[in-house]
């Protein structure tokens, strides 16, 4: 009888572990899909800024990967997610990050999510007077995303490892206001068609 109970306990524990793993995989998949949707929307807005002749060129950066056997490993980090040239010949750097929730609570955005290479790029752009921006999306438990458009020079990380959404409310925008906020930040109005 004792052996049967032990087997049942082991089976229940294995089922709990499997259910937990399945939940983490599903949450990871949902986060990846939400992040991809966020990036797609950002790319559409940047394309609009190109059509408005505010942005002349924009490039999506990403880490470089190499195949090692059956897996891929990161071989080189990249700078800010988007880098480009404005119509007035200035460069710009834009880092976009999306963060979600856990157990129904909105997570803080951790500074470590910005790689040293990305921070170096944003710092260098800001130092020489080029627009350097951080676009954060907080995904709420409802699935809704809240956007925050922050000049990099305004991010005060001194002594902090993370920021909470409540600390960023001054920078909250509607996603549909992204183009207007970008134009305002870089100091340009749409070009008049000639």
HELIX and SHEET records of a PDB file:
HELIX    1   1 UNK A    2  UNK A   51  1                                  50    
HELIX    2   2 UNK A  111  UNK A  113  5                                   3    
HELIX    3   3 UNK A  116  UNK A  127  1                                  12    
HELIX    4   4 UNK A  152  UNK A  154  5                                   3    
HELIX    5   5 UNK A  165  UNK A  171  5                                   7    
HELIX    6   6 UNK A  175  UNK A  177  5                                   3    
HELIX    7   7 UNK A  178  UNK A  186  1                                   9    
SHEET    1   A 6 UNK A  55  UNK A  60  0                                        
SHEET    2   A 6 UNK A  82  UNK A  86 -1                                        
SHEET    3   A 6 UNK A  91  UNK A  99 -1                                        
SHEET    4   A 6 UNK A 131  UNK A 139  1                                        
SHEET    5   A 6 UNK A 145  UNK A 151 -1                                        
SHEET    6   A 6 UNK A 172  UNK A 173 -1                                        
SHEET    1   B 2 UNK A  64  UNK A  68  0                                        
SHEET    2   B 2 UNK A  71  UNK A  76 -1                                        
SHEET    1   C 2 UNK A 101  UNK A 102  0                                        
SHEET    2   C 2 UNK A 105  UNK A 106 -1                                        
SHEET    1   D 2 UNK A 109  UNK A 110  0                                        
SHEET    2   D 2 UNK A 162  UNK A 163 -1                                        
END                                                                             
